[in-house]
Amino acid sequence: MKKFAALTILALAGMFGSTVAQADTLGLHAGVDFWNTTHNGESVKKDGTTYHPDYDTNIRPGFYVAFEHPIPMVPNVMLRYQDLDTDGSSGGTHITSDQQMYDGVFYYQLFDNTAFGLDYGLNIKHFEGTIHGAGSSKDYTKTIPTVYLAANVNLPMTGVQIFGNTSLMHFDGDHVADTEVGISYDVLPMVVTDLQLRAGYRILDMDLDDADGMDLKQTAQGWFMGVGLHF
């Protein structure tokens, strides 16, 4: 916990000490994505019990909301939720993984114009869940600060935008890499609200060391589709 706090403070200090360009007006972004994932990995309990399931492919929902503002030196905020539930089998044993991932992103807009945008900041990721198997279950939680980067490029006079973002951290036995790239299209560009269709590919690779007495290594990847609103 001390290492987590120290790393978070250092990251925030670097962010606040940098020159940034904020949004010209208030803005609210919200959306929902459906992620069709293949899932693999293993979980190891303290007693040495190891599950290496052959997971099923699932469609998982995710939600996000972001608030942007023109106040200097105060970061924009995005909250994000991703369902990671999955089922599988390991050596004839049925395994159920009830898992969730929450993101709290605090970011600045280094560039924000009609041609392209570039954001950077801190993403505090929180993982929690329960692994069920062989008549027993194990709960876990883990919170990890990650470096957040995002970029987008607008194709002129098309309503099309190419976007990508990543959250990365490798520290003290923990590793997280959450990256997505995609394309969006403004279906109904309006004065007050823009409606976007989104699609792309996302990869989540996580190696959580001693998450409440369990080591968890998982990779989830696949295509996603969604809808977004910009107020």
Backbone bond lengths (Angstrom), bond angles and torsions (degrees), N, CA, C in turn:
res aa  C-N    CA-C-N  psi(-1)  N-CA   C-N-CA  omega(-1)  CA-C   N-CA-C  phi
1 M - - - 1.457 - - 1.519 111.50 -
2 K 1.351 117.69 -37.48 1.452 120.59 178.05 1.521 110.41 -64.64
3 K 1.339 116.60 -41.25 1.452 119.58 178.72 1.523 110.69 -64.61
4 F 1.319 116.16 -40.02 1.461 121.17 177.89 1.523 110.56 -60.51
5 A 1.331 116.85 -47.17 1.455 121.11 -179.12 1.524 111.30 -63.57
6 A 1.329 116.46 -43.55 1.462 119.97 -178.65 1.523 110.81 -64.22
7 L 1.313 117.21 -42.99 1.454 120.68 -179.53 1.519 110.68 -65.47
8 T 1.310 117.12 -40.59 1.456 121.04 178.89 1.517 111.12 -62.59
9 I 1.336 116.97 -44.73 1.465 121.29 179.54 1.519 110.94 -61.82
10 L 1.335 117.39 -43.22 1.457 120.95 179.26 1.528 111.48 -62.90
11 A 1.329 115.99 -42.32 1.463 119.54 179.75 1.519 110.99 -64.25
12 L 1.321 116.97 -44.11 1.454 120.67 179.15 1.528 111.68 -65.00
13 A 1.329 115.87 -39.11 1.453 119.46 179.23 1.520 110.88 -62.13
14 G 1.334 116.54 -41.21 1.456 119.58 177.75 1.514 112.02 -64.88
15 M 1.324 116.51 -36.77 1.451 120.43 179.93 1.519 111.15 -67.83
16 F 1.329 117.08 -46.81 1.447 120.54 -177.01 1.524 112.26 -69.63
17 G 1.326 116.07 -22.70 1.452 118.93 -178.69 1.506 113.35 -87.56
18 S 1.319 119.35 5.60 1.452 122.03 -175.19 1.518 110.88 -105.00
19 T 1.331 115.79 158.22 1.451 121.97 174.86 1.519 108.41 -82.26
20 V 1.325 116.61 129.46 1.450 120.56 -175.75 1.518 110.40 -132.47
21 A 1.326 115.67 162.52 1.460 122.48 174.54 1.517 107.28 -122.00
22 Q 1.321 116.87 115.07 1.445 121.28 -178.31 1.527 111.07 -92.53
23 A 1.336 115.13 172.68 1.455 120.66 178.58 1.522 110.20 -64.24
24 D 1.346 115.69 151.30 1.464 120.08 179.58 1.515 111.51 -76.61
25 T 1.315 118.09 -27.49 1.455 123.08 -178.57 1.524 109.54 -136.55
26 L 1.339 114.90 172.38 1.460 119.63 174.39 1.531 109.96 -70.18
27 G 1.328 116.03 142.47 1.454 119.80 179.15 1.509 111.55 -145.79
28 L 1.316 116.45 146.69 1.458 122.42 177.76 1.521 108.48 -130.26
29 H 1.336 116.25 125.06 1.460 122.93 177.14 1.525 108.54 -114.75
30 A 1.313 116.62 138.38 1.464 120.58 177.04 1.512 108.86 -149.34
31 G 1.321 116.01 152.19 1.453 117.90 179.78 1.509 112.71 -173.36
32 V 1.333 114.39 172.60 1.456 122.31 177.89 1.520 108.06 -136.06
33 D 1.322 116.39 137.40 1.461 123.05 177.73 1.522 109.81 -123.71
34 F 1.325 115.47 151.88 1.454 121.79 173.93 1.528 107.39 -122.29
35 W 1.340 115.45 117.83 1.455 123.60 -169.81 1.521 109.36 -108.17
36 N 1.334 116.96 114.54 1.470 122.63 179.40 1.529 108.13 -90.76
37 T 1.321 117.11 101.58 1.459 120.31 -168.32 1.525 113.60 -113.19
38 T 1.320 113.41 147.87 1.458 121.50 159.64 1.520 106.66 -99.43
39 H 1.316 116.70 145.20 1.460 121.50 -168.01 1.527 108.57 -136.12
40 N 1.322 117.43 131.72 1.460 120.23 174.09 1.516 109.39 -146.62
41 G 1.336 115.93 161.87 1.454 119.65 -179.62 1.515 111.38 153.84
42 E 1.335 114.48 -166.02 1.454 120.21 179.59 1.522 109.86 -151.72
43 S 1.309 115.59 157.90 1.463 122.26 174.23 1.522 108.23 -131.71
44 V 1.330 115.19 137.10 1.459 121.29 -177.76 1.522 109.32 -126.13
45 K 1.359 116.10 120.75 1.454 120.60 177.44 1.528 110.70 -82.72
46 K 1.322 115.24 166.68 1.461 119.94 179.75 1.521 112.71 -61.49
47 D 1.343 116.57 -30.32 1.465 119.15 -179.42 1.535 112.07 -79.10
48 G 1.338 116.20 3.11 1.452 120.45 177.70 1.513 114.50 93.65
49 T 1.337 117.85 -6.38 1.461 120.85 177.55 1.527 109.93 -63.09
50 T 1.320 115.98 125.06 1.459 121.30 -176.70 1.520 110.40 -119.57
51 Y 1.332 115.92 129.88 1.457 121.69 174.01 1.528 107.70 -112.84
52 H 1.319 115.38 127.80 1.462 121.24 176.60 1.519 107.13 -128.65
53 P 1.336 117.13 74.20 1.459 120.52 -169.37 1.526 113.37 -74.44
54 D 1.317 114.28 154.74 1.454 122.56 166.86 1.530 106.00 -94.36
55 Y 1.344 115.87 93.30 1.458 120.98 -171.37 1.530 111.75 -75.67
56 D 1.342 114.77 151.24 1.459 121.36 174.23 1.533 109.70 -78.71
57 T 1.332 115.80 157.25 1.456 121.27 172.03 1.520 109.05 -81.86
58 N 1.347 116.26 132.32 1.456 120.64 -175.93 1.521 110.63 -135.00
59 I 1.334 115.46 155.78 1.465 121.57 170.88 1.521 107.31 -100.50
60 R 1.319 116.17 120.07 1.465 121.53 -174.07 1.532 110.55 -115.39
61 P 1.340 118.47 132.35 1.462 120.53 178.52 1.528 111.55 -81.94
62 G 1.309 114.94 152.28 1.458 121.80 173.98 1.519 109.26 -143.78
63 F 1.330 116.24 151.70 1.454 121.91 -177.93 1.524 109.83 -133.15
64 Y 1.315 116.82 151.79 1.456 119.95 175.43 1.529 109.99 -148.99
65 V 1.324 115.22 153.16 1.460 122.43 172.53 1.520 107.11 -146.45
66 A 1.333 116.53 135.62 1.463 121.42 -178.28 1.519 109.78 -132.75
67 F 1.317 115.48 141.95 1.465 122.06 178.96 1.524 108.54 -120.92
68 E 1.345 116.46 123.47 1.457 121.90 179.22 1.524 110.05 -119.28
69 H 1.322 116.30 149.29 1.461 121.73 -173.08 1.525 109.81 -150.79
70 P 1.338 118.08 167.34 1.466 121.12 -179.44 1.526 114.39 -96.79
71 I 1.329 119.44 11.24 1.465 121.73 -176.07 1.528 109.42 -73.58
72 P 1.338 118.91 121.38 1.472 121.44 -177.73 1.534 112.15 -62.42
73 M 1.314 115.99 141.85 1.461 125.21 173.01 1.531 114.61 69.00
74 V 1.311 118.36 -4.42 1.467 121.21 177.10 1.533 107.60 -98.88
75 P 1.331 118.65 123.60 1.470 119.44 -174.96 1.524 112.78 -69.47
76 N 1.325 114.67 150.81 1.458 120.76 167.36 1.527 108.30 -72.37
77 V 1.328 116.49 162.14 1.463 120.32 -174.46 1.519 110.04 -131.45
78 M 1.323 115.68 134.08 1.461 121.66 171.98 1.527 109.48 -129.42
79 L 1.316 116.54 132.83 1.458 123.19 174.40 1.521 107.98 -111.50
80 R 1.335 115.18 136.83 1.464 119.68 -173.61 1.522 109.82 -142.15
81 Y 1.324 115.40 140.14 1.469 122.06 177.67 1.520 108.71 -126.50
82 Q 1.345 115.69 138.44 1.455 120.53 175.56 1.525 110.22 -135.97
83 D 1.316 115.91 123.42 1.458 121.37 174.15 1.523 109.06 -75.35
84 L 1.345 116.85 134.10 1.461 122.21 179.95 1.529 112.18 -125.25
85 D 1.329 117.25 19.55 1.464 120.93 179.99 1.524 110.96 -61.04
86 T 1.321 115.87 140.89 1.459 119.88 176.64 1.521 110.16 -159.02
87 D 1.324 115.96 161.91 1.466 122.97 178.73 1.523 109.01 -128.09
88 G 1.329 115.05 155.93 1.460 119.68 176.99 1.512 110.33 -173.01
89 S 1.323 115.46 -166.77 1.463 120.26 179.43 1.515 109.09 -140.66
90 S 1.329 115.12 148.98 1.463 121.83 179.50 1.530 107.94 -139.22
91 G 1.321 116.35 110.39 1.462 120.28 -179.86 1.505 113.72 59.51
92 G 1.340 116.82 35.72 1.457 121.04 -179.37 1.514 113.62 85.88
93 T 1.345 118.21 -4.13 1.464 122.67 178.61 1.522 109.96 -96.70
94 H 1.334 115.74 128.45 1.459 119.77 178.51 1.530 109.38 -75.32
95 I 1.323 116.38 129.54 1.458 122.72 -178.87 1.522 108.87 -117.51
96 T 1.326 115.52 129.60 1.456 121.61 174.50 1.520 108.58 -119.23
97 S 1.330 115.49 127.83 1.466 120.70 179.39 1.519 108.75 -115.59
98 D 1.330 116.44 106.59 1.465 122.12 175.29 1.527 107.04 -94.03
99 Q 1.341 116.36 101.80 1.458 119.98 -171.70 1.523 111.10 -134.74
100 Q 1.333 114.75 149.04 1.451 122.03 178.01 1.525 109.58 -138.62
101 M 1.322 115.62 152.65 1.458 121.52 175.92 1.527 108.44 -130.76
102 Y 1.345 115.91 129.73 1.455 122.31 179.25 1.533 109.10 -118.61
103 D 1.326 116.39 135.69 1.460 121.44 177.98 1.520 109.88 -116.83
104 G 1.322 115.96 135.05 1.459 122.83 168.57 1.516 107.42 -119.09
105 V 1.334 116.95 103.52 1.458 121.76 -172.98 1.532 109.50 -104.48
106 F 1.321 115.82 126.90 1.462 122.66 176.15 1.529 106.59 -117.17
107 Y 1.325 117.31 113.12 1.460 119.51 -167.96 1.526 112.10 -140.42
108 Y 1.331 112.63 158.28 1.454 122.22 175.04 1.519 109.43 -116.05
109 Q 1.335 115.74 154.06 1.452 121.46 176.57 1.526 108.47 -100.14
110 L 1.326 116.00 105.23 1.456 120.37 178.45 1.526 110.56 -70.07
111 F 1.349 116.07 -40.91 1.458 122.56 173.01 1.525 107.96 -132.89
112 D 1.330 115.63 141.03 1.462 120.26 178.57 1.523 107.81 -154.11
113 N 1.329 116.74 93.64 1.462 120.45 179.65 1.519 109.18 -143.84
114 T 1.332 116.30 -175.28 1.468 119.76 -175.09 1.523 112.88 -72.22
115 A 1.346 117.30 -15.49 1.465 120.20 -178.25 1.518 112.39 -92.79
116 F 1.329 117.25 -45.19 1.462 119.82 -177.15 1.524 109.82 -159.09
117 G 1.326 114.93 165.92 1.455 121.68 177.31 1.513 110.40 -139.55
118 L 1.329 115.88 151.36 1.461 121.65 178.15 1.524 108.49 -142.94
119 D 1.336 116.40 121.84 1.471 122.79 -180.00 1.518 109.91 -117.52
120 Y 1.333 115.46 152.12 1.463 120.19 173.50 1.518 108.45 -149.12
121 G 1.333 116.00 155.09 1.451 118.46 -179.64 1.515 112.38 171.37
122 L 1.323 114.63 -151.25 1.465 123.56 -175.79 1.519 109.22 -122.01
123 N 1.319 116.53 129.01 1.457 122.02 176.11 1.527 108.07 -115.60
124 I 1.323 116.37 113.87 1.462 121.38 177.01 1.532 107.43 -91.97
125 K 1.325 115.11 108.34 1.460 121.17 -177.09 1.526 110.16 -95.55
126 H 1.314 115.23 134.47 1.465 121.15 177.72 1.527 108.38 -122.31
127 F 1.331 115.97 121.21 1.460 122.79 177.41 1.522 108.72 -107.18
128 E 1.313 116.33 139.32 1.468 120.11 173.17 1.515 109.26 -152.29
129 G 1.324 114.93 153.18 1.447 117.89 179.72 1.510 112.96 174.70
130 T 1.327 114.50 -177.15 1.465 123.02 178.25 1.521 108.21 -137.04
131 I 1.330 116.10 129.61 1.461 121.94 175.78 1.523 108.10 -102.86
132 H 1.336 116.55 120.35 1.459 122.40 179.79 1.521 109.48 -107.57
133 G 1.344 116.10 133.12 1.458 119.14 176.88 1.508 111.74 -176.07
134 A 1.332 117.09 144.92 1.470 123.67 176.90 1.523 112.42 54.60
135 G 1.327 116.72 40.48 1.458 120.85 176.24 1.515 115.15 75.61
136 S 1.313 118.07 9.96 1.465 121.05 178.96 1.522 109.01 -136.20
137 S 1.321 115.93 170.00 1.458 121.07 179.17 1.522 109.47 -144.82
138 K 1.316 115.79 156.29 1.452 121.86 179.90 1.524 109.55 -139.24
139 D 1.346 116.45 124.16 1.451 122.31 176.98 1.527 109.82 -90.79
140 Y 1.322 115.43 150.23 1.462 118.84 176.18 1.527 110.23 -150.76
141 T 1.321 116.38 154.18 1.459 123.88 170.21 1.523 107.98 -141.63
142 K 1.311 116.24 150.75 1.462 121.21 177.77 1.522 108.10 -157.86
143 T 1.343 116.68 132.79 1.454 122.28 177.68 1.526 108.76 -120.06
144 I 1.337 115.82 129.28 1.460 121.29 -174.08 1.530 109.47 -136.19
145 P 1.335 118.96 128.13 1.471 120.77 172.73 1.521 110.35 -80.07
146 T 1.311 117.18 137.13 1.454 121.66 179.71 1.531 110.09 -130.24
147 V 1.315 115.38 156.18 1.461 121.43 173.17 1.525 108.44 -79.86
148 Y 1.331 116.51 132.85 1.467 121.67 -176.40 1.521 110.26 -114.78
149 L 1.341 116.27 130.63 1.454 123.06 175.37 1.523 108.41 -134.89
150 A 1.340 116.39 140.02 1.460 120.61 178.40 1.521 109.00 -146.11
151 A 1.322 116.30 147.40 1.464 121.06 179.54 1.521 109.61 -147.50
152 N 1.330 115.48 153.81 1.456 120.39 174.41 1.522 109.32 -148.30
153 V 1.328 114.72 150.36 1.459 122.25 177.35 1.520 108.22 -128.71
154 N 1.334 116.88 127.23 1.449 122.15 179.82 1.529 110.16 -95.47
155 L 1.318 117.49 128.98 1.459 121.64 175.34 1.523 108.67 -86.33
156 P 1.330 118.39 116.97 1.475 122.07 -171.24 1.523 113.12 -55.87
157 M 1.329 114.80 135.88 1.468 123.95 171.57 1.529 113.46 60.20
158 T 1.332 116.52 26.07 1.470 119.85 179.02 1.525 112.90 -121.65
159 G 1.334 117.42 -22.13 1.454 120.66 -172.38 1.509 113.17 76.54
160 V 1.355 116.48 7.48 1.459 121.71 -177.73 1.524 109.89 -100.52
161 Q 1.317 115.25 139.12 1.460 122.06 179.42 1.528 109.14 -133.90
162 I 1.316 115.59 133.61 1.466 121.67 172.61 1.522 107.70 -99.56
163 F 1.330 117.44 130.25 1.460 119.74 -174.84 1.523 111.08 -135.95
164 G 1.303 115.02 161.94 1.452 121.59 175.50 1.513 110.57 -163.79
165 N 1.319 116.42 152.96 1.464 120.91 175.24 1.523 109.18 -153.71
166 T 1.313 114.83 156.68 1.458 120.04 179.19 1.520 109.79 -148.05
167 S 1.320 116.17 147.88 1.467 123.99 172.91 1.526 107.02 -126.73
168 L 1.334 116.48 122.82 1.463 121.00 -171.05 1.524 111.27 -131.47
169 M 1.338 116.02 142.07 1.458 122.09 172.53 1.529 109.28 -163.41
170 H 1.324 115.55 134.56 1.464 122.32 170.74 1.518 106.02 -137.34
171 F 1.354 115.67 105.25 1.468 119.35 -170.88 1.516 110.17 -157.21
172 D 1.319 116.72 131.88 1.461 123.22 170.44 1.531 112.36 53.43
173 G 1.332 117.10 41.22 1.456 120.69 177.02 1.509 114.89 89.42
174 D 1.335 117.49 -10.19 1.459 121.62 178.97 1.523 109.81 -101.57
175 H 1.316 114.61 144.37 1.465 120.11 177.14 1.520 108.40 -139.04
176 V 1.334 116.09 131.10 1.458 121.97 175.85 1.528 108.43 -139.00
177 A 1.328 116.61 130.76 1.457 122.96 172.54 1.526 107.30 -138.97
178 D 1.320 116.48 112.50 1.461 122.41 -177.62 1.526 107.32 -124.10
179 T 1.329 116.57 107.91 1.462 120.93 -171.93 1.519 110.65 -131.91
180 E 1.331 115.67 137.93 1.451 120.36 174.13 1.526 110.21 -139.59
181 V 1.323 116.07 146.85 1.456 123.28 173.45 1.522 107.22 -134.02
182 G 1.333 115.58 148.79 1.447 117.24 -177.74 1.507 113.26 -170.63
183 I 1.315 114.62 -171.89 1.446 122.51 -179.93 1.522 108.38 -136.77
184 S 1.324 116.71 143.17 1.457 120.97 178.45 1.521 109.69 -129.36
185 Y 1.318 115.25 158.36 1.462 121.35 -179.45 1.518 109.40 -137.29
186 D 1.331 115.85 129.76 1.463 121.56 178.27 1.527 109.08 -77.64
187 V 1.329 115.07 103.96 1.463 119.74 -178.86 1.513 110.72 -76.69
188 L 1.316 116.93 -45.27 1.466 122.37 -178.26 1.524 109.92 -130.25
189 P 1.326 118.46 76.91 1.460 119.42 175.57 1.525 110.07 -70.20
190 M 1.321 116.08 119.36 1.462 121.68 -177.16 1.518 109.85 -125.79
191 V 1.307 115.69 172.52 1.455 120.73 179.79 1.518 110.65 -68.45
192 V 1.324 117.62 -41.33 1.465 121.95 -175.99 1.530 111.79 -96.73
193 T 1.333 117.00 -41.00 1.467 121.28 -173.34 1.517 110.88 -133.61
194 D 1.340 116.32 136.28 1.452 122.21 172.12 1.525 108.98 -109.15
195 L 1.334 116.73 132.95 1.455 122.39 176.28 1.520 107.99 -106.00
196 Q 1.342 116.46 125.34 1.451 122.06 -178.22 1.522 111.72 -120.52
197 L 1.334 115.45 144.11 1.455 122.03 165.94 1.521 107.86 -100.68
198 R 1.347 116.81 137.10 1.461 121.97 -175.97 1.524 110.03 -126.64
199 A 1.325 115.65 146.93 1.460 120.48 173.34 1.523 108.12 -155.56
200 G 1.335 115.49 149.56 1.455 118.09 179.96 1.516 111.68 178.11
201 Y 1.322 114.48 -162.99 1.464 122.15 -177.56 1.524 108.65 -129.13
202 R 1.350 115.63 137.93 1.464 120.54 -176.97 1.528 110.03 -132.42
203 I 1.338 115.44 140.23 1.466 122.06 176.45 1.524 108.74 -128.50
204 L 1.316 116.65 126.15 1.460 123.18 174.52 1.524 108.52 -117.72
205 D 1.326 116.10 119.33 1.461 121.99 177.99 1.523 107.28 -122.07
206 M 1.340 116.68 119.65 1.464 119.40 -177.49 1.525 110.22 -135.43
207 D 1.319 114.15 139.88 1.458 122.81 175.80 1.523 106.44 -133.20
208 L 1.329 116.20 98.50 1.458 122.28 -175.35 1.514 109.40 -98.82
209 D 1.323 116.31 117.49 1.459 122.15 -177.38 1.525 110.18 -92.50
210 D 1.338 116.97 125.64 1.464 123.09 177.00 1.526 111.57 52.43
211 A 1.332 115.67 57.47 1.458 121.73 174.01 1.524 107.88 -85.35
212 D 1.338 115.97 90.25 1.472 121.88 -176.01 1.521 111.39 55.22
213 G 1.340 115.65 45.48 1.454 120.98 175.73 1.509 114.92 85.63
214 M 1.317 117.63 14.38 1.460 120.63 -179.99 1.518 109.72 -138.63
215 D 1.333 116.07 135.31 1.457 121.68 173.21 1.526 108.30 -93.66
216 L 1.331 115.56 129.59 1.463 120.19 -173.48 1.519 109.28 -127.36
217 K 1.341 115.84 121.67 1.459 121.77 176.82 1.521 108.28 -123.12
218 Q 1.326 116.34 119.37 1.457 119.09 -178.21 1.526 110.59 -145.65
219 T 1.331 114.85 149.08 1.459 122.18 172.99 1.524 107.93 -131.77
220 A 1.328 115.41 128.49 1.455 121.36 175.84 1.527 107.49 -125.59
221 Q 1.318 116.88 133.86 1.455 119.62 -179.02 1.512 110.02 -152.83
222 G 1.337 115.26 153.06 1.454 119.60 178.12 1.519 111.56 159.82
223 W 1.330 114.79 178.12 1.456 122.14 -179.16 1.527 110.68 -80.76
224 F 1.328 115.78 150.02 1.467 120.13 175.32 1.527 109.58 -133.34
225 M 1.324 113.99 155.68 1.477 122.61 173.59 1.516 107.89 -136.87
226 G 1.330 116.31 149.97 1.450 117.93 -178.95 1.521 112.60 -167.05
227 V 1.316 113.42 -178.27 1.466 122.94 179.69 1.519 108.40 -130.21
228 G 1.334 116.53 138.20 1.446 120.60 178.63 1.512 111.85 -130.11
229 L 1.333 116.16 152.37 1.455 123.46 176.28 1.522 109.23 -123.98
230 H 1.313 116.43 141.05 1.461 121.62 176.83 1.524 108.41 -127.95
231 F 1.340 115.96 116.32 1.451 121.61 179.27 1.530 110.23 -100.34
